[in-house]
Amino acid sequence: QVQLVESGGGLVQAGGSLRLSCAASGRPFSNYAMGWFRQAPGKEREFVASISWSGGSTNYADFVKGRFTISRDNAKNTVYLRMNSLKPEDTALYYCAAGSRGMAPMKYDYWGQGTQVTVSS
């Protein structure tokens, strides 16, 4: 089992920045690729970004390319999502997940509870 706890969400004005963190415990963190997903009210959960177990390879959804950066620190068992130039449409509950790298939620075996990001216009 892997336990994941997200933090760093909050209310920010459009154009602002946030850094989300996801702390892992349980099985060795470095065994897993990590992903960030988000879900807005009334919408399906969607892929945001992923990172390989080593951190050497990343992937992003088109709507966050150039604005968001995923990174990980295996020594701290933590994955991060730096979000710049935030837009109101980025408002959602953000989840981190551990599993096999990819864009589909089914690729991930473990999920956190989510952290809310709200961007005001």
Salt bridges, closest charged atoms under 4 A:
GLU46 OE2 - ARG38 NE 2.72
ASP62 OD1 - LYS65 NZ 3.18
ASP90 OD1 - ARG38 NH1 2.88
ASP90 OD2 - ARG67 NH1 2.74
